[in-house]
Amino acid sequence: MQPVDMRRDGNFSGEAGVSEILGVTMLLAMVVAIMSAVVVFLQPFVIDLNDNRAWAAGGVTAEQLNDRLLVVADMPNGTGLAHETGIPGGGINVLFNVESWTIGADIYGTDRIEVFRNGSGIVISSDNRTAETIEIRIDGEQAGYSNNGVWTTQWPMTEWKTLIDERLPYNSVLQVDVLDRNGTAIHRWAEISIDGLRLSSPLSQGTFDVDLSNGAVIKNLPGDDVEIEKFPRLSHGSTIDGGHTVRLILLDVDVDPNATDLNRNLDMTSQGILNLFDESHARNFFLHFEVGGQTTVEPRYVDHWTAEHTLRIATGDLDGYAGFGPKGPLSGADGLTFHSDAETFGLEVLIQRVKVIP
């Protein structure tokens, strides 16, 4: 009987079987090596793709939410809508007291009144000494003090400059009216604290943040300059009779400080509009604002509203200019005012308030 050659019968025994096994093993090793190289090569592109998706989703979600807030802000008091939101892997946080706005103007007579902070109190000065009394409101409620056991809601203006050394809060709507001897308000000064929202989307390196603050949309991408897509609603325009009107609409978002998860459906309800200024003959307008969190936002706000004034200063031609400009140094750090040929102009300042409940 002849011996059987197993190699001819397809069995992997002997030298040929070992060679085929080694060949298959080497082929698999090459495939694995190639796939690993492809994965390593494509990894940066995959990371960039995921970052671009997170960036796009975060930006779109923020703009949609801001649009809904503005819609609800224009609704009647007590009405609103539900908004479905959500950032995959991200979140929404409250920016408490992220902005502070200070507005002042003479609104009657010919006196020049100035009001400014002095610690927790305020200082009031009257150039022509026509100011007699001061009234203060905090969040719409009239403030007062005890004078020999009698509750008093008016502070006397005994000198041309008076200090009211009360502990007046910063995190509220503070309104100061300066009255003449007839009880007519001749100057109004207001300080408003604004809350906002921050939407955050995690990236491979850092976080993409979008701040919704007072109607503005401020985007902060790691490694890039801050981008301001929308600015607060400060504007001016001409009237039919050739005059001018300055209009400022502020938006304050009210969120329960105990709320822990805003990255879901939100109920948004209008809390009405507080009208701070509705004057037809304002003078000596003063506007100052502070924006927390981003150091470059304030100067860019100033540049946005005073660009034409800066250009006119550079060319030496301010004749006929009607618009905003710095009140003091050209940097605008000390606040803005309104320039026009006419001494007086219309002034409207509104505060829209929206309650957000997760």
C-alpha angles and dihedrals in degrees: 000000000000117000116252117244103221092196091066091053094058097256115140098232124121132025097314093054092050091050092052092049091050090049093052091046092051090048092052090047091052091049091050091047092049092047091049090051090049091050091049090047094048097041096089090049091050090049091049090048092052091046091050090050092050091046093049094044093048093048095048093045091051094049092048091050092048091051090052092050091053091048092051091045089062093050124099118271112283097020128103146127143250119252125198109218137159139151115214106242091352138089149210123243134184119249102210115204091351092155136033122194125191120192129178136168141160105246104179140023127007103284122115111227127186128192125184141160122267106185107297092340134061138239122218125193130186118198096196094032094234091129113105109166142011129219124195130198125189115199088341095308118115113244126212146159140232114260110188090328094313118114108232127189098188128070115209120239097218098161135032086258122036132183118212101198098193126132097253114182124243098202098069144051106289118188125185122190120192112205132197126223091280093056093252117143107241098171136024127195125182136183118196129189116207130204122202143172133254122205114200128195118186116231132189087266117024131331133291106227128191118189119205101199125163094332092313125119112213118183123198116189115181111258094015134091118265110270120212108201097172130022130210113276104263114143145149133207144174124262128220092257093054097263129121137241128203116205129189122179115190124194122206121188115209115204127170105255088221093059109117105180121042094157094099140053111336129202109214120192130181115239093193134252127293111209109210100169129021102157133150098195109040122161138180093026117197127189127177130168139181123200119196127214100028121062094195097054099077097053090046090052088051092048091048093055099035103038093112092047090052090051092049091050090051092052094040093237116121096144111130093003115154115182147071125316139161119287098221122342116037091241090074090225090129093052141271136274136187121256124203140140091250117074094222134042140171117275127197123177119175132178116208115197127200125187114214119198122180 
